[in-house]
Every structure is written in C-alpha cells, then in structure tokens.
Amino acid sequence: MDRPQTVDAYIEGVTGKGREVLEQVRALALEGAPEASEAIKWGHPAWVHPSGTILFVASAHAQHANVVFTPSTREAFDADLDGFPTGKGSVKLPYGRPVPIDLLRRMIVFRVREHENDGVLWM
C-alpha cells in the first residue's frame, strides 16, 4: 500500500476505533491550534505551526493510537497522564478506553503556547 499523502487519506485508511480516535484528535487540533496546517510527517498526520515547527503528530496502530508532543509538553502533564502508557513525548491511547478529550485539549493549547512563548521547537 502506498503511504498516504494527506491527513484525509491517512484517516480514511484507518478503520474502527483508530479512525474514531484520530477524528477526535483532529477536531481538538482544529480547536486548540486553529492556525496549524496539516501535513504527513514520517507517514503520520502532523499539525504544523505557521512558523514551520511541528506541534504534534498522531498515529493509529492495531490496539492503540499515539499522540506525540515534545517531551516538555508530555512531562508537564505527567500527573494527569497517570494510567496512560507514555514515551519520550508520546501518549498511548488504548482502544476501548475513553479518549481523555479535556486532557488532550489542554496539552495542545500548552504545546502551542510552549512554541510561541518559549520558542520550544520539535524534538
């Protein structure tokens, strides 16, 4: 299968819970980072600040979706992420568990502010 060239194509290629989670993340991105553009980075949907800096990336997998922020954004929400598997900057969203909408909304807004106010670039 060819790699998707647009976020629309990526999401259309995902089925079931993965698509549902990605659609929720996309809606939150439009709300929290309305000036960001969508792009495919490393084969996955990414939201890019008008300055050209990646704000965050999302991906769908067999049992979970990932949202990847900067490590500093992820670390700022460690207490709220208790119970969610995390990585360097990533948050794993297992299917069959409610998506933490409010938490992701706050993380997106934080990430935009982190870039605009503190100059934090992508990893």
Secondary structure as a PSIPRED ss2 file (coil, helix, strand):
# PSIPRED VFORMAT (PSIPRED V4.0)

   1 M C   1.000  0.000  0.000
   2 D C   1.000  0.000  0.000
   3 R C   1.000  0.000  0.000
   4 P C   1.000  0.000  0.000
   5 Q C   1.000  0.000  0.000
   6 T C   1.000  0.000  0.000
   7 V H   0.000  1.000  0.000
   8 D H   0.000  1.000  0.000
   9 A H   0.000  1.000  0.000
  10 Y H   0.000  1.000  0.000
  11 I H   0.000  1.000  0.000
  12 E H   0.000  1.000  0.000
  13 G C   1.000  0.000  0.000
  14 V C   1.000  0.000  0.000
  15 T C   1.000  0.000  0.000
  16 G H   0.000  1.000  0.000
  17 K H   0.000  1.000  0.000
  18 G H   0.000  1.000  0.000
  19 R H   0.000  1.000  0.000
  20 E H   0.000  1.000  0.000
  21 V H   0.000  1.000  0.000
  22 L H   0.000  1.000  0.000
  23 E H   0.000  1.000  0.000
  24 Q H   0.000  1.000  0.000
  25 V H   0.000  1.000  0.000
  26 R H   0.000  1.000  0.000
  27 A H   0.000  1.000  0.000
  28 L H   0.000  1.000  0.000
  29 A H   0.000  1.000  0.000
  30 L H   0.000  1.000  0.000
  31 E H   0.000  1.000  0.000
  32 G H   0.000  1.000  0.000
  33 A C   1.000  0.000  0.000
  34 P C   1.000  0.000  0.000
  35 E C   1.000  0.000  0.000
  36 A C   1.000  0.000  0.000
  37 S E   0.000  0.000  1.000
  38 E E   0.000  0.000  1.000
  39 A E   0.000  0.000  1.000
  40 I E   0.000  0.000  1.000
  41 K E   0.000  0.000  1.000
  42 W C   1.000  0.000  0.000
  43 G C   1.000  0.000  0.000
  44 H E   0.000  0.000  1.000
  45 P E   0.000  0.000  1.000
  46 A E   0.000  0.000  1.000
  47 W E   0.000  0.000  1.000
  48 V E   0.000  0.000  1.000
  49 H C   1.000  0.000  0.000
  50 P C   1.000  0.000  0.000
  51 S C   1.000  0.000  0.000
  52 G C   1.000  0.000  0.000
  53 T C   1.000  0.000  0.000
  54 I E   0.000  0.000  1.000
  55 L E   0.000  0.000  1.000
  56 F E   0.000  0.000  1.000
  57 V E   0.000  0.000  1.000
  58 A E   0.000  0.000  1.000
  59 S E   0.000  0.000  1.000
  60 A E   0.000  0.000  1.000
  61 H C   1.000  0.000  0.000
  62 A C   1.000  0.000  0.000
  63 Q C   1.000  0.000  0.000
  64 H E   0.000  0.000  1.000
  65 A E   0.000  0.000  1.000
  66 N E   0.000  0.000  1.000
  67 V E   0.000  0.000  1.000
  68 V E   0.000  0.000  1.000
  69 F C   1.000  0.000  0.000
  70 T C   1.000  0.000  0.000
  71 P H   0.000  1.000  0.000
  72 S H   0.000  1.000  0.000
  73 T H   0.000  1.000  0.000
  74 R H   0.000  1.000  0.000
  75 E H   0.000  1.000  0.000
  76 A H   0.000  1.000  0.000
  77 F C   1.000  0.000  0.000
  78 D C   1.000  0.000  0.000
  79 A C   1.000  0.000  0.000
  80 D C   1.000  0.000  0.000
  81 L C   1.000  0.000  0.000
  82 D C   1.000  0.000  0.000
  83 G C   1.000  0.000  0.000
  84 F C   1.000  0.000  0.000
  85 P C   1.000  0.000  0.000
  86 T E   0.000  0.000  1.000
  87 G C   1.000  0.000  0.000
  88 K C   1.000  0.000  0.000
  89 G C   1.000  0.000  0.000
  90 S E   0.000  0.000  1.000
  91 V E   0.000  0.000  1.000
  92 K E   0.000  0.000  1.000
  93 L E   0.000  0.000  1.000
  94 P E   0.000  0.000  1.000
  95 Y C   1.000  0.000  0.000
  96 G C   1.000  0.000  0.000
  97 R C   1.000  0.000  0.000
  98 P C   1.000  0.000  0.000
  99 V C   1.000  0.000  0.000
 100 P C   1.000  0.000  0.000
 101 I H   0.000  1.000  0.000
 102 D H   0.000  1.000  0.000
 103 L H   0.000  1.000  0.000
 104 L H   0.000  1.000  0.000
 105 R H   0.000  1.000  0.000
 106 R H   0.000  1.000  0.000
 107 M H   0.000  1.000  0.000
 108 I H   0.000  1.000  0.000
 109 V H   0.000  1.000  0.000
 110 F H   0.000  1.000  0.000
 111 R H   0.000  1.000  0.000
 112 V H   0.000  1.000  0.000
 113 R H   0.000  1.000  0.000
 114 E H   0.000  1.000  0.000
 115 H H   0.000  1.000  0.000
 116 E H   0.000  1.000  0.000
 117 N H   0.000  1.000  0.000
 118 D H   0.000  1.000  0.000
 119 G C   1.000  0.000  0.000
 120 V C   1.000  0.000  0.000
 121 L C   1.000  0.000  0.000
 122 W C   1.000  0.000  0.000
 123 M C   1.000  0.000  0.000
